[in-house]
Amino acid sequence: MAGRDKEAFYTQAIPAFLRIWVTEGKEAALSFIREVSDEIRSGKGWRWVVRSHRVGKGDKFLIDAGFKVGETATYAYKDKKRKIVSVSAEDGYDVDYYTKQFKAVVE
């Protein structure tokens, strides 16, 4: 699941979860997943939800956010439904959206 255009909870947390399960056991792995989930839910999980994506002509919401076509945008959704993005942890992110996404991936 490598890729710049995926959130770190896909590319880092899930592989780490599997590694921990194999090396340390089920309880340690589930504890790790709870920690990541708590970080995301608390609004302090920017490192898990941020993504990078090369802006294309069809990425109107990224262009509207100030990115240029061809540029690599690093962002998280601040409001997923309205496609509003934030570019820093200080701007925050859509906690409900990312909590649901993470839960679906884990399940």
A tleap script that builds the chain and sets N, CA, C and O, in Angstrom:
source leaprc.protein.ff14SB
mol = sequence {
  NMET ALA GLY ARG ASP LYS GLU ALA PHE TYR
  THR GLN ALA ILE PRO ALA PHE LEU ARG ILE
  TRP VAL THR GLU GLY LYS GLU ALA ALA LEU
  SER PHE ILE ARG GLU VAL SER ASP GLU ILE
  ARG SER GLY LYS GLY TRP ARG TRP VAL VAL
  ARG SER HIE ARG VAL GLY LYS GLY ASP LYS
  PHE LEU ILE ASP ALA GLY PHE LYS VAL GLY
  GLU THR ALA THR TYR ALA TYR LYS ASP LYS
  LYS ARG LYS ILE VAL SER VAL SER ALA GLU
  ASP GLY TYR ASP VAL ASP TYR TYR THR LYS
  GLN PHE LYS ALA VAL VAL CGLU
}
set mol.1.N position { 0.816 -1.193 0.000 }
set mol.1.CA position { 0.000 0.000 0.000 }
set mol.1.C position { 0.855 1.251 0.000 }
set mol.1.O position { 0.473 2.254 0.603 }
set mol.2.N position { 1.971 1.219 -0.643 }
set mol.2.CA position { 2.827 2.391 -0.710 }
set mol.2.C position { 2.213 3.404 -1.654 }
set mol.2.O position { 1.487 3.042 -2.580 }
set mol.3.N position { 2.499 4.652 -1.423 }
set mol.3.CA position { 2.030 5.688 -2.322 }
set mol.3.C position { 1.905 7.001 -1.604 }
set mol.3.O position { 1.429 7.069 -0.471 }
set mol.4.N position { 2.340 8.050 -2.277 }
set mol.4.CA position { 2.250 9.373 -1.672 }
set mol.4.C position { 0.818 9.841 -1.573 }
set mol.4.O position { 0.495 10.651 -0.705 }
set mol.5.N position { -0.057 9.347 -2.450 }
set mol.5.CA position { -1.417 9.860 -2.463 }
set mol.5.C position { -2.348 9.095 -1.535 }
set mol.5.O position { -3.569 9.171 -1.673 }
set mol.6.N position { -1.777 8.360 -0.593 }
set mol.6.CA position { -2.575 7.680 0.421 }
set mol.6.C position { -2.173 8.215 1.792 }
set mol.6.O position { -1.026 8.599 2.021 }
set mol.7.N position { -3.139 8.229 2.685 }
set mol.7.CA position { -2.872 8.679 4.042 }
set mol.7.C position { -1.943 7.688 4.744 }
set mol.7.O position { -1.904 6.505 4.406 }
set mol.8.N position { -1.202 8.191 5.718 }
set mol.8.CA position { -0.229 7.362 6.437 }
set mol.8.C position { -0.882 6.221 7.204 }
set mol.8.O position { -0.231 5.214 7.481 }
set mol.9.N position { -2.162 6.362 7.553 }
set mol.9.CA position { -2.775 5.237 8.253 }
set mol.9.C position { -2.906 4.031 7.332 }
set mol.9.O position { -2.985 2.899 7.810 }
set mol.10.N position { -2.930 4.252 6.022 }
set mol.10.CA position { -2.889 3.128 5.068 }
set mol.10.C position { -1.459 2.604 4.904 }
set mol.10.O position { -1.211 1.401 4.994 }
set mol.11.N position { -0.530 3.525 4.663 }
set mol.11.CA position { 0.825 3.139 4.262 }
set mol.11.C position { 1.758 2.825 5.419 }
set mol.11.O position { 2.761 2.137 5.229 }
set mol.12.N position { 1.446 3.319 6.621 }
set mol.12.CA position { 2.331 3.104 7.763 }
set mol.12.C position { 1.651 2.367 8.913 }
set mol.12.O position { 2.210 1.405 9.440 }
set mol.13.N position { 0.465 2.799 9.307 }
set mol.13.CA position { -0.172 2.209 10.493 }
set mol.13.C position { -0.586 0.759 10.269 }
set mol.13.O position { -0.369 -0.082 11.141 }
set mol.14.N position { -1.176 0.453 9.120 }
set mol.14.CA position { -1.636 -0.914 8.884 }
set mol.14.C position { -0.452 -1.884 8.761 }
set mol.14.O position { -0.485 -2.945 9.383 }
set mol.15.N position { 0.595 -1.560 7.982 }
set mol.15.CA position { 1.760 -2.453 7.975 }
set mol.15.C position { 2.399 -2.603 9.362 }
set mol.15.O position { 2.842 -3.695 9.718 }
set mol.16.N position { 2.452 -1.518 10.149 }
set mol.16.CA position { 3.011 -1.598 11.502 }
set mol.16.C position { 2.141 -2.502 12.371 }
set mol.16.O position { 2.657 -3.306 13.147 }
set mol.17.N position { 0.835 -2.370 12.241 }
set mol.17.CA position { -0.101 -3.226 12.970 }
set mol.17.C position { 0.179 -4.700 12.686 }
set mol.17.O position { 0.229 -5.514 13.608 }
set mol.18.N position { 0.360 -5.036 11.431 }
set mol.18.CA position { 0.630 -6.431 11.054 }
set mol.18.C position { 1.981 -6.903 11.600 }
set mol.18.O position { 2.100 -8.027 12.086 }
set mol.19.N position { 2.994 -6.042 11.518 }
set mol.19.CA position { 4.313 -6.383 12.063 }
set mol.19.C position { 4.240 -6.631 13.567 }
set mol.19.O position { 4.805 -7.597 14.081 }
set mol.20.N position { 3.541 -5.749 14.255 }
set mol.20.CA position { 3.408 -5.891 15.706 }
set mol.20.C position { 2.660 -7.182 16.040 }
set mol.20.O position { 3.035 -7.897 16.970 }
set mol.21.N position { 1.607 -7.477 15.285 }
set mol.21.CA position { 0.833 -8.699 15.520 }
set mol.21.C position { 1.745 -9.924 15.428 }
set mol.21.O position { 1.686 -10.818 16.271 }
set mol.22.N position { 2.588 -9.952 14.390 }
set mol.22.CA position { 3.463 -11.109 14.163 }
set mol.22.C position { 4.576 -11.178 15.218 }
set mol.22.O position { 4.916 -12.260 15.696 }
set mol.23.N position { 5.134 -10.025 15.572 }
set mol.23.CA position { 6.297 -10.052 16.458 }
set mol.23.C position { 5.947 -9.963 17.946 }
set mol.23.O position { 6.656 -10.519 18.785 }
set mol.24.N position { 4.853 -9.264 18.272 }
set mol.24.CA position { 4.538 -9.039 19.688 }
set mol.24.C position { 3.202 -9.624 20.124 }
set mol.24.O position { 2.928 -9.736 21.319 }
set mol.25.N position { 2.373 -9.996 19.158 }
set mol.25.CA position { 1.093 -10.607 19.504 }
set mol.25.C position { -0.107 -9.711 19.282 }
set mol.25.O position { 0.004 -8.509 19.040 }
set mol.26.N position { -1.250 -10.351 19.376 }
set mol.26.CA position { -2.542 -9.700 19.102 }
set mol.26.C position { -2.803 -8.505 20.008 }
set mol.26.O position { -3.192 -7.444 19.520 }
set mol.27.N position { -2.599 -8.649 21.313 }
set mol.27.CA position { -2.915 -7.558 22.251 }
set mol.27.C position { -2.073 -6.317 21.982 }
set mol.27.O position { -2.591 -5.202 22.030 }
set mol.28.N position { -0.800 -6.489 21.703 }
set mol.28.CA position { 0.073 -5.347 21.401 }
set mol.28.C position { -0.373 -4.664 20.117 }
set mol.28.O position { -0.371 -3.436 20.030 }
set mol.29.N position { -0.755 -5.455 19.122 }
set mol.29.CA position { -1.205 -4.900 17.844 }
set mol.29.C position { -2.505 -4.119 18.023 }
set mol.29.O position { -2.659 -3.025 17.480 }
set mol.30.N position { -3.427 -4.680 18.779 }
set mol.30.CA position { -4.699 -3.987 19.014 }
set mol.30.C position { -4.492 -2.719 19.836 }
set mol.30.O position { -5.192 -1.727 19.632 }
set mol.31.N position { -3.548 -2.745 20.752 }
set mol.31.CA position { -3.213 -1.562 21.531 }
set mol.31.C position { -2.669 -0.460 20.617 }
set mol.31.O position { -3.034 0.707 20.760 }
set mol.32.N position { -1.803 -0.833 19.687 }
set mol.32.CA position { -1.256 0.132 18.725 }
set mol.32.C position { -2.383 0.765 17.902 }
set mol.32.O position { -2.412 1.981 17.718 }
set mol.33.N position { -3.300 -0.055 17.416 }
set mol.33.CA position { -4.420 0.455 16.612 }
set mol.33.C position { -5.287 1.406 17.437 }
set mol.33.O position { -5.740 2.428 16.923 }
set mol.34.N position { -5.520 1.087 18.691 }
set mol.34.CA position { -6.298 1.985 19.562 }
set mol.34.C position { -5.582 3.323 19.729 }
set mol.34.O position { -6.224 4.373 19.722 }
set mol.35.N position { -4.261 3.292 19.878 }
set mol.35.CA position { -3.489 4.537 20.019 }
set mol.35.C position { -3.613 5.410 18.772 }
set mol.35.O position { -3.828 6.618 18.869 }
set mol.36.N position { -3.475 4.788 17.600 }
set mol.36.CA position { -3.605 5.548 16.347 }
set mol.36.C position { -5.015 6.115 16.233 }
set mol.36.O position { -5.190 7.285 15.892 }
set mol.37.N position { -6.009 5.299 16.513 }
set mol.37.CA position { -7.403 5.738 16.441 }
set mol.37.C position { -7.659 6.907 17.399 }
set mol.37.O position { -8.314 7.884 17.036 }
set mol.38.N position { -7.142 6.797 18.613 }
set mol.38.CA position { -7.311 7.879 19.590 }
set mol.38.C position { -6.652 9.173 19.127 }
set mol.38.O position { -7.198 10.258 19.324 }
set mol.39.N position { -5.478 9.055 18.510 }
set mol.39.CA position { -4.797 10.250 17.982 }
set mol.39.C position { -5.646 10.910 16.903 }
set mol.39.O position { -5.835 12.127 16.912 }
set mol.40.N position { -6.155 10.108 15.979 }
set mol.40.CA position { -6.970 10.651 14.889 }
set mol.40.C position { -8.230 11.300 15.455 }
set mol.40.O position { -8.575 12.423 15.088 }
set mol.41.N position { -8.912 10.591 16.349 }
set mol.41.CA position { -10.168 11.075 16.929 }
set mol.41.C position { -9.968 12.343 17.741 }
set mol.41.O position { -10.855 13.196 17.780 }
set mol.42.N position { -8.806 12.486 18.399 }
set mol.42.CA position { -8.557 13.654 19.250 }
set mol.42.C position { -8.187 14.907 18.457 }
set mol.42.O position { -8.138 16.005 19.012 }
set mol.43.N position { -7.926 14.738 17.153 }
set mol.43.CA position { -7.501 15.887 16.350 }
set mol.43.C position { -5.999 16.088 16.355 }
set mol.43.O position { -5.497 17.060 15.790 }
set mol.44.N position { -5.269 15.163 16.998 }
set mol.44.CA position { -3.816 15.276 17.080 }
set mol.44.C position { -3.115 14.257 16.188 }
set mol.44.O position { -1.939 13.958 16.395 }
set mol.45.N position { -3.821 13.729 15.209 }
set mol.45.CA position { -3.270 12.687 14.349 }
set mol.45.C position { -2.910 13.148 12.947 }
set mol.45.O position { -3.005 12.377 11.992 }
set mol.46.N position { -2.497 14.403 12.821 }
set mol.46.CA position { -2.144 14.945 11.507 }
set mol.46.C position { -1.206 14.015 10.744 }
set mol.46.O position { -1.393 13.794 9.548 }
set mol.47.N position { -0.214 13.476 11.414 }
set mol.47.CA position { 0.762 12.618 10.736 }
set mol.47.C position { 0.116 11.380 10.136 }
set mol.47.O position { 0.664 10.792 9.204 }
set mol.48.N position { -1.040 10.972 10.652 }
set mol.48.CA position { -1.732 9.794 10.122 }
set mol.48.C position { -2.674 10.125 8.978 }
set mol.48.O position { -3.001 9.241 8.186 }
set mol.49.N position { -3.119 11.368 8.867 }
set mol.49.CA position { -4.140 11.707 7.868 }
set mol.49.C position { -3.627 12.550 6.701 }
set mol.49.O position { -4.299 12.651 5.674 }
set mol.50.N position { -2.457 13.149 6.843 }
set mol.50.CA position { -1.919 14.005 5.781 }
set mol.50.C position { -1.575 13.155 4.555 }
set mol.50.O position { -1.180 11.996 4.676 }
set mol.51.N position { -1.729 13.742 3.404 }
set mol.51.CA position { -1.398 13.040 2.159 }
set mol.51.C position { -0.743 14.002 1.188 }
set mol.51.O position { -0.894 15.218 1.307 }
set mol.52.N position { -0.013 13.450 0.224 }
set mol.52.CA position { 0.588 14.251 -0.843 }
set mol.52.C position { 0.035 13.752 -2.157 }
set mol.52.O position { -0.129 12.549 -2.361 }
set mol.53.N position { -0.250 14.682 -3.042 }
set mol.53.CA position { -0.882 14.342 -4.320 }
set mol.53.C position { -0.449 15.364 -5.366 }
set mol.53.O position { -0.469 16.569 -5.113 }
set mol.54.N position { -0.062 14.881 -6.532 }
set mol.54.CA position { 0.285 15.802 -7.617 }
set mol.54.C position { -1.015 16.370 -8.178 }
set mol.54.O position { -1.909 15.623 -8.576 }
set mol.55.N position { -1.109 17.684 -8.206 }
set mol.55.CA position { -2.324 18.375 -8.627 }
set mol.55.C position { -2.503 18.262 -10.132 }
set mol.55.O position { -1.604 18.586 -10.908 }
set mol.56.N position { -3.680 17.797 -10.529 }
set mol.56.CA position { -4.038 17.717 -11.939 }
set mol.56.C position { -5.068 18.768 -12.290 }
set mol.56.O position { -5.585 19.463 -11.415 }
set mol.57.N position { -5.365 18.883 -13.575 }
set mol.57.CA position { -6.340 19.886 -14.024 }
set mol.57.C position { -7.714 19.682 -13.406 }
set mol.57.O position { -8.458 20.644 -13.218 }
set mol.58.N position { -8.058 18.435 -13.086 }
set mol.58.CA position { -9.373 18.138 -12.525 }
set mol.58.C position { -9.481 18.296 -11.024 }
set mol.58.O position { -10.557 18.101 -10.459 }
set mol.59.N position { -8.392 18.646 -10.370 }
set mol.59.CA position { -8.398 18.789 -8.914 }
set mol.59.C position { -8.799 20.202 -8.503 }
set mol.59.O position { -8.028 20.924 -7.871 }
set mol.60.N position { -10.022 20.583 -8.875 }
set mol.60.CA position { -10.498 21.935 -8.645 }
set mol.60.C position { -10.387 22.361 -7.179 }
set mol.60.O position { -10.011 23.495 -6.886 }
set mol.61.N position { -10.716 21.450 -6.262 }
set mol.61.CA position { -10.673 21.811 -4.845 }
set mol.61.C position { -9.259 22.131 -4.379 }
set mol.61.O position { -9.080 22.957 -3.484 }
set mol.62.N position { -8.243 21.485 -4.974 }
set mol.62.CA position { -6.857 21.794 -4.616 }
set mol.62.C position { -6.412 23.100 -5.265 }
set mol.62.O position { -5.690 23.888 -4.654 }
set mol.63.N position { -6.839 23.323 -6.491 }
set mol.63.CA position { -6.536 24.583 -7.176 }
set mol.63.C position { -7.185 25.742 -6.411 }
set mol.63.O position { -6.569 26.790 -6.218 }
set mol.64.N position { -8.441 25.539 -5.976 }
set mol.64.CA position { -9.140 26.556 -5.185 }
set mol.64.C position { -8.424 26.826 -3.859 }
set mol.64.O position { -8.514 27.925 -3.311 }
set mol.65.N position { -7.717 25.820 -3.349 }
set mol.65.CA position { -6.991 25.974 -2.085 }
set mol.65.C position { -5.648 26.679 -2.280 }
set mol.65.O position { -4.940 26.945 -1.309 }
set mol.66.N position { -5.295 26.983 -3.539 }
set mol.66.CA position { -4.063 27.734 -3.798 }
set mol.66.C position { -2.932 26.930 -4.406 }
set mol.66.O position { -1.855 27.471 -4.661 }
set mol.67.N position { -3.161 25.632 -4.644 }
set mol.67.CA position { -2.124 24.826 -5.288 }
set mol.67.C position { -2.195 25.015 -6.796 }
set mol.67.O position { -3.240 25.378 -7.337 }
set mol.68.N position { -1.079 24.766 -7.469 }
set mol.68.CA position { -1.005 24.913 -8.922 }
set mol.68.C position { -0.925 23.544 -9.582 }
set mol.68.O position { -0.411 22.592 -8.996 }
set mol.69.N position { -1.438 23.453 -10.808 }
set mol.69.CA position { -1.385 22.212 -11.574 }
set mol.69.C position { 0.080 21.789 -11.719 }
set mol.69.O position { 0.934 22.600 -12.077 }
set mol.70.N position { 0.361 20.520 -11.440 }
set mol.70.CA position { 1.714 19.997 -11.519 }
set mol.70.C position { 2.461 20.023 -10.194 }
set mol.70.O position { 3.449 19.310 -10.017 }
set mol.71.N position { 1.996 20.834 -9.280 }
set mol.71.CA position { 2.610 20.937 -7.962 }
set mol.71.C position { 2.181 19.745 -7.104 }
set mol.71.O position { 1.097 19.195 -7.299 }
set mol.72.N position { 3.018 19.354 -6.171 }
set mol.72.CA position { 2.636 18.317 -5.223 }
set mol.72.C position { 2.007 18.988 -4.012 }
set mol.72.O position { 2.658 19.748 -3.296 }
set mol.73.N position { 0.734 18.695 -3.797 }
set mol.73.CA position { -0.013 19.272 -2.678 }
set mol.73.C position { 0.072 18.324 -1.490 }
set mol.73.O position { -0.168 17.125 -1.628 }
set mol.74.N position { 0.407 18.853 -0.343 }
set mol.74.CA position { 0.397 18.089 0.898 }
set mol.74.C position { -0.715 18.691 1.750 }
set mol.74.O position { -0.681 19.874 2.090 }
set mol.75.N position { -1.700 17.861 2.089 }
set mol.75.CA position { -2.909 18.376 2.724 }
set mol.75.C position { -3.687 17.261 3.419 }
set mol.75.O position { -3.384 16.077 3.270 }
set mol.76.N position { -4.691 17.672 4.175 }
set mol.76.CA position { -5.703 16.778 4.730 }
set mol.76.C position { -7.043 17.471 4.503 }
set mol.76.O position { -7.099 18.690 4.341 }
set mol.77.N position { -8.096 16.705 4.493 }
set mol.77.CA position { -9.413 17.326 4.353 }
set mol.77.C position { -9.811 17.983 5.666 }
set mol.77.O position { -9.790 17.357 6.726 }
set mol.78.N position { -10.168 19.245 5.576 }
set mol.78.CA position { -10.697 19.960 6.745 }
set mol.78.C position { -12.201 19.746 6.805 }
set mol.78.O position { -12.783 19.631 7.884 }
set mol.79.N position { -12.819 19.692 5.638 }
set mol.79.CA position { -14.247 19.384 5.511 }
set mol.79.C position { -14.395 18.536 4.249 }
set mol.79.O position { -14.465 19.076 3.145 }
set mol.80.N position { -14.442 17.245 4.401 }
set mol.80.CA position { -14.457 16.324 3.262 }
set mol.80.C position { -15.668 16.554 2.365 }
set mol.80.O position { -15.533 16.561 1.141 }
set mol.81.N position { -16.847 16.742 2.951 }
set mol.81.CA position { -18.069 16.907 2.147 }
set mol.81.C position { -17.976 18.103 1.206 }
set mol.81.O position { -18.425 18.035 0.062 }
set mol.82.N position { -17.393 19.192 1.687 }
set mol.82.CA position { -17.278 20.397 0.863 }
set mol.82.C position { -15.930 20.493 0.158 }
set mol.82.O position { -15.644 21.481 -0.519 }
set mol.83.N position { -15.091 19.446 0.323 }
set mol.83.CA position { -13.758 19.376 -0.288 }
set mol.83.C position { -12.908 20.602 0.055 }
set mol.83.O position { -12.255 21.190 -0.807 }
set mol.84.N position { -12.935 20.963 1.322 }
set mol.84.CA position { -12.087 22.036 1.834 }
set mol.84.C position { -10.885 21.358 2.480 }
set mol.84.O position { -11.041 20.406 3.245 }
set mol.85.N position { -9.693 21.842 2.175 }
set mol.85.CA position { -8.483 21.209 2.681 }
set mol.85.C position { -7.746 22.119 3.655 }
set mol.85.O position { -7.894 23.340 3.632 }
set mol.86.N position { -6.955 21.493 4.504 }
set mol.86.CA position { -6.045 22.234 5.366 }
set mol.86.C position { -4.633 21.796 4.997 }
set mol.86.O position { -4.413 20.672 4.546 }
set mol.87.N position { -3.692 22.691 5.194 }
set mol.87.CA position { -2.317 22.411 4.784 }
set mol.87.C position { -1.359 22.291 5.963 }
set mol.87.O position { -0.152 22.136 5.777 }
set mol.88.N position { -1.904 22.364 7.179 }
set mol.88.CA position { -1.050 22.214 8.357 }
set mol.88.C position { -1.851 21.621 9.502 }
set mol.88.O position { -3.081 21.679 9.521 }
set mol.89.N position { -1.141 21.059 10.440 }
set mol.89.CA position { -1.783 20.481 11.620 }
set mol.89.C position { -2.560 21.548 12.387 }
set mol.89.O position { -3.601 21.261 12.976 }
set mol.90.N position { -2.060 22.757 12.377 }
set mol.90.CA position { -2.718 23.851 13.087 }
set mol.90.C position { -4.094 24.159 12.499 }
set mol.90.O position { -4.992 24.603 13.214 }
set mol.91.N position { -4.260 23.923 11.189 }
set mol.91.CA position { -5.550 24.158 10.535 }
set mol.91.C position { -6.582 23.103 10.904 }
set mol.91.O position { -7.783 23.320 10.747 }
set mol.92.N position { -6.111 21.957 11.397 }
set mol.92.CA position { -7.025 20.879 11.768 }
set mol.92.C position { -7.430 20.041 10.573 }
set mol.92.O position { -7.003 20.286 9.446 }
set mol.93.N position { -8.261 19.048 10.840 }
set mol.93.CA position { -8.748 18.148 9.787 }
set mol.93.C position { -10.111 17.605 10.178 }
set mol.93.O position { -10.553 17.768 11.316 }
set mol.94.N position { -10.766 16.965 9.237 }
set mol.94.CA position { -12.111 16.428 9.418 }
set mol.94.C position { -12.038 15.152 10.267 }
set mol.94.O position { -11.898 14.049 9.739 }
set mol.95.N position { -12.133 15.321 11.565 }
set mol.95.CA position { -11.973 14.217 12.513 }
set mol.95.C position { -12.978 13.103 12.237 }
set mol.95.O position { -12.609 11.929 12.229 }
set mol.96.N position { -14.232 13.455 12.014 }
set mol.96.CA position { -15.258 12.428 11.772 }
set mol.96.C position { -14.942 11.609 10.528 }
set mol.96.O position { -15.022 10.381 10.554 }
set mol.97.N position { -14.587 12.273 9.454 }
set mol.97.CA position { -14.271 11.576 8.203 }
set mol.97.C position { -13.107 10.607 8.395 }
set mol.97.O position { -13.205 9.436 8.029 }
set mol.98.N position { -12.005 11.093 8.969 }
set mol.98.CA position { -10.827 10.242 9.110 }
set mol.98.C position { -11.030 9.133 10.146 }
set mol.98.O position { -10.487 8.039 9.993 }
set mol.99.N position { -11.791 9.402 11.176 }
set mol.99.CA position { -12.085 8.354 12.160 }
set mol.99.C position { -12.856 7.221 11.483 }
set mol.99.O position { -12.546 6.049 11.695 }
set mol.100.N position { -13.850 7.562 10.676 }
set mol.100.CA position { -14.634 6.543 9.954 }
set mol.100.C position { -13.766 5.796 8.946 }
set mol.100.O position { -13.868 4.575 8.826 }
set mol.101.N position { -12.921 6.511 8.228 }
set mol.101.CA position { -12.036 5.875 7.233 }
set mol.101.C position { -11.088 4.895 7.913 }
set mol.101.O position { -10.898 3.775 7.437 }
set mol.102.N position { -10.504 5.310 9.009 }
set mol.102.CA position { -9.558 4.451 9.713 }
set mol.102.C position { -10.266 3.211 10.248 }
set mol.102.O position { -9.755 2.096 10.134 }
set mol.103.N position { -11.425 3.409 10.822 }
set mol.103.CA position { -12.192 2.286 11.369 }
set mol.103.C position { -12.512 1.278 10.265 }
set mol.103.O position { -12.393 0.069 10.466 }
set mol.104.N position { -12.915 1.777 9.109 }
set mol.104.CA position { -13.248 0.880 7.978 }
set mol.104.C position { -12.019 0.102 7.523 }
set mol.104.O position { -12.133 -1.080 7.199 }
set mol.105.N position { -10.862 0.724 7.492 }
set mol.105.CA position { -9.633 0.055 7.082 }
set mol.105.C position { -9.256 -1.041 8.075 }
set mol.105.O position { -8.856 -2.138 7.685 }
set mol.106.N position { -9.387 -0.731 9.354 }
set mol.106.CA position { -9.015 -1.688 10.392 }
set mol.106.C position { -9.948 -2.894 10.363 }
set mol.106.O position { -9.507 -4.035 10.503 }
set mol.107.N position { -11.236 -2.631 10.181 }
set mol.107.CA position { -12.205 -3.740 10.163 }
set mol.107.C position { -11.965 -4.619 8.954 }
set mol.107.O position { -12.674 -5.606 8.757 }
savepdb mol mol.pdb
quit
